[in-house]
C-alpha cells in the first residue's frame, strides 16, 4: 500500500493553510491565513472562492457538522464550525454565510469539534479552557480549566468523554460531573495533535518530541514511533480505523492502526498542519505551510486468497494475478473502488455507487448491483453469501447478487462496526453491541430475524472480539470470543429455553481465527501459537482437551501479532513491524474432520493409525463420543491410554436398553442433568436414582425415590453402606426421617434391582421385535 500524491504547481492560497475539511468524497473546503475559504472540486479539478473573511479573522480549525446517523435525509454536510485567533468560533453555512459568531475564549480558539451525533460542540483555547456548547452555540459547561494552552481535542466514541492535551500530558474527562478523570504523561515535548477513533477506540497523539504514538482508551501505549527530524504537526485516523496518517515538515506518512508504516512521502509542502480523510477513506487532504493543499490517494492495496493476488493499481483499476500460471487479468470499474474482499473463491468490490461480485473461475463477467448508501465501510464473506455494512445498515447478499436480509437491533450504530465486532457464517450473523459490550446479538442469515427464541448472548465481562465457526450444521454452530481479560470462551449459538454454557477455552489470547474449511480454531496465546484441532472436545470430555491441541513458540512473531487469515491449513500472521508470516499446520486434522462429517469411521481410524499422533487419536475419541459411536471411541481412548474410560465405554455397551446407553454417554460428557431427564422420560426411574447414587448425589437420589414412591429402601441401604465404609454417623434430617423403623434387607433389595434390570431388558427386546415386524411389513 502506498500514497499517490497530487499537488498543484502554484498554491491557491497566499499564506499558510491552517485547516481543511471534506463535505463529500469529492469536495473539500480549505481555510488560510489569507482570510479566504476555498472550495475544491476533485471531479472537475476546479477551485472556487467561497468567502473572504474579515481581515481580523485568522482561521485555525474547521470541522463540518456531522451527517445525522442512520438518517438518509442529509446526504452531505451543510455547515461547519470555524475557530479563529480572535477568541471566537463561527458557524458558517456551505455557501459561506456566517450564521453566528460566538465569543468563546480569551486568546485564540485552537480547536473545535462536533460530537458524533451533532448535538454538542467542544472548543479549546489558549486560555487553557475546555468548553462544551450546544448545537446553536449556547454555552453548556466549562469542562476544564488549566494554566497552559490546550492545542487539540477529540470526542470519545460514545460522545460521553473528551480527550484533550495539557502540555506533555493527555487527559480524558467524562462529561458527567464527579466521574473519574484519566491523565497520563504521553510525550517528552508539548503535544500538538490528538485523534480518537470511534471504530477501534484507539487514540493517536503527536508532539514536539518528533514522535507519534498509539494508545488504547486506558492510556496504555501500543506503539511509539522513532523520533523524526521535525515535530509531528498533524495526525488523523481513517474513518474505518484501519489506517492513520501523520504529517510533519515536508513529510506525509501512511500507517497501519498498530503503528507500523506503509508508506512515506516527502512532498514539498512545508509543515502539514491539518489532515482530513475523505468520508469513504480512500484519500486524504493536508493543509500545508506553504499555501498548498496536498491530496493523497491510498493505492496498491493487496488482497490474497490461495493462489490469487489482487492489487488496486489505480483508483478504478484492479490487477488480478494467478501465481500458479502467472495469468494476469485487469478489472476496470466505472467509479473509484472503496472497499474489497477476496475469500471463498469470490472477489467482492464496492465502488462509490455499485457492488461487483467476481468469481475466481471467471474474471470477465461480474455480477453488478447498485448500492443504497454508497460508502461501504466493511465487507465480510462466508461460503454462501457476503455482508455489506454502510451508514444505513447491514445487508446480506448471495454471490448471485440477490438480497437476502438486513439484520437490525435497537440503537444499532453501523459506523462503528468492524471485523472484530461482526462475524458471519453460512447461517448466522453475530454482532457485538457497542452500547453494552457484554452482549452479542445473533441473527438468522436467511431472514435477518433474531436466532432461536430471540435471547441475547450475554457474558459477565466486556467482549472485545467475536468469531463464528464456518462449517457443520446450524444446530452445532459455535461462537468463540475474547473478553477484556483476554480469556477465550466458546458457546453454542442456538439458544432455546435452556441457558447454554459459556466455557473457557484459554487465557491470555490476543487474536483468534476459525479455519474456512473445517471447525479448527487457532489463536495467539501469550507466548504461544495454539491450534484447537477440535474445540468441541470441551463439551464432550474436558480431560482430553490438552491432548487435542497443537502448540508452538510464538516469540518469533514479536509483540502484538495479529492473525490475518486461516485458509486450509495455512495461517497468516501479521507481526508488529507489518511483515506477514505464514504458518502451516498439519493437514491431517482437517481430513479427520471430513471423514467424521461423512461418518467414515473406519477411514478415520485408519488415518489415525497411519499418522500415529496422540492429538489425532484424542480428537477422534471426542468426535466419536459426540457422534455416539462408542466402538470407535473405545479404540481411540485405548490408543491414548485412557484405560478407565475404555472400561466405562465397555460397561455402556453392555447396558440393556438404548435409553440407558444414551444416558450414560451423556454422563460420560458430564451432562448429568440431561442424562437423568432422559431416563425419567423413558420411565426408567430406578436407573435415574442409581446414577445419582453412583455420583454420591444423595439428596437428589432420595428426592426421586420419594417422588416416584419406589426404591426408598434401596437409597437408604446404599447410604448406610457408604456411611459405614467411612465410619460416619447419619446427620441428614431427611434420611433420618425415612430410615426410622426401617429394616434393611440386602437380599430383598438385590432381588428388586435384578427385577428392574430384567424389566428393562424385556422392554428393550420387545421394542426391537416390534421394529423388526414393522420393517418386514
Buried (B, 14 or more C-beta within 10 A) or exposed (E): BBBBBEBBEEBBBEBBBBBBBBBBBBBBBBBBBBBBBBBBEBEEEEBEEBBEBEEEBBBBBBBBBBBEBEEEEEEEBEBBBBBBBBBBBBBBBBEBEBEEBBEBBEBBBBBBBBBBBBEBBBBBBBBBBBBBBEBEBEEEEEBBEBEBBBBBBBBBBBBEBBBBBBBBBBBBBBBEEEEEEBEBEBBEBBBBBBBBBBBBBBBBBBBBBBBBBBBEBEBEBBBBBEEBEEBBBBBBBBBBBBBBBBBBBBBBBBBBBBBBBBBEBEBEBBBBBBBBBBBBBBBBBBBBBBBBBBBBBBBBBEBBBBEBBBBBBBBBBBBBBBEEEEEEBEBEBEBBBBBBBBBBBBBBBBBBEBBBBBBBEEBEEBBBEEBEBBBBBBBBBBBBBBBBBBBBBBBBBEBEEEEBBBBBBEEBBBBBBBBBBBBBBBBBBBBBBBEEBBBBBBBBBBEBEBBBEEBBBEBEEEBBBBBBBBBBEBEBBBBBBBBEEBBBBBBBBBBEEEEBEBBEBBEBBBBBBBBBBBBBBBBBBEEBBBBBBBBBBBBBBEEBBEBBBBEEEBEEBEEBBBBBBBBBBBBBBBBBEBEEBEBEBBEBBBBBBBBBBEEBBEBBBEBBEEBEBBBBBBBBBBBBBBBEBBEBBBBBBBBBEBEEBBEBBEEBEEBBBEBBBBBBBBBBBBBBEBBBBBBBEBBBBBBBBBBBBEEEBBEBBBBBBBEBEBBBBBBBBBBBEEBEEEEEEEEBEEBEEBBEEEEBEEEEBEEBBEEBBEBBEEBBEEEEEEEEEEEEE
